[in-house]
Amino acid sequence: MASLQGISYKVVRGGPMLETSNALVTTTTGVAQDVFGKPSKRQVTVLSAQQWQQTCHELNIELPWTTRRANLLVEGLEFGPQYIGKVLHIGDLQLHITGETDPCKKMEMAQPGLEAALTPNWRGGVTCRVLNDANINIGDSVRITEQLELI
């Protein structure tokens, strides 16, 4: 079963990623306190632990998942284009998957070769729009459905 393994946010542009074991995620703020959490198609970013491990293996280096600067880390899923338009459930939270998180030059500055290593097979993760307000916790179950579910 897939599960939530990490939660992070940044309070200032270009600032460090701050990790937490739980967070309130809302339709107006994204992951609470995240500087980029305003409503948009890229409100929350989600990274697959397996795809991150593939990236690190390719680079022959172990990097913290927060190097990717994603908000959420999930284990047990690998993202790809087939998930666009579907709903990612993390505990009671529902996120609409809007697209691929494209690697940027910040990845190259963090580690030479990282931008290129994240490019294939959606290794950079997915972008999402928050559909409902909910508290999430490390260890919450994660699943994907075709559409929003009433809670």
Rosetta blueprint (number, residue, H / E / L):
1 M L
2 A E
3 S E
4 L E
5 Q E
6 G E
7 I E
8 S E
9 Y E
10 K L
11 V L
12 V L
13 R L
14 G L
15 G L
16 P L
17 M L
18 L E
19 E E
20 T E
21 S L
22 N E
23 A E
24 L E
25 V E
26 T E
27 T L
28 T L
29 T L
30 G E
31 V E
32 A L
33 Q L
34 D L
35 V L
36 F L
37 G L
38 K L
39 P L
40 S L
41 K L
42 R L
43 Q L
44 V E
45 T E
46 V E
47 L E
48 S E
49 A H
50 Q H
51 Q H
52 W H
53 Q H
54 Q H
55 T H
56 C H
57 H H
58 E H
59 L H
60 N L
61 I L
62 E L
63 L L
64 P L
65 W H
66 T H
67 T H
68 R H
69 R L
70 A L
71 N L
72 L E
73 L E
74 V E
75 E E
76 G L
77 L L
78 E L
79 F L
80 G L
81 P H
82 Q H
83 Y H
84 I L
85 G L
86 K L
87 V E
88 L E
89 H E
90 I E
91 G L
92 D L
93 L E
94 Q E
95 L E
96 H E
97 I E
98 T E
99 G E
100 E E
101 T L
102 D L
103 P L
104 C L
105 K H
106 K H
107 M H
108 E H
109 M H
110 A H
111 Q L
112 P L
113 G L
114 L H
115 E H
116 A H
117 A H
118 L H
119 T L
120 P H
121 N H
122 W H
123 R L
124 G L
125 G L
126 V E
127 T E
128 C E
129 R E
130 V E
131 L L
132 N L
133 D L
134 A E
135 N E
136 I E
137 N E
138 I L
139 G L
140 D L
141 S E
142 V E
143 R E
144 I E
145 T E
146 E L
147 Q L
148 L L
149 E L
150 L L
151 I L
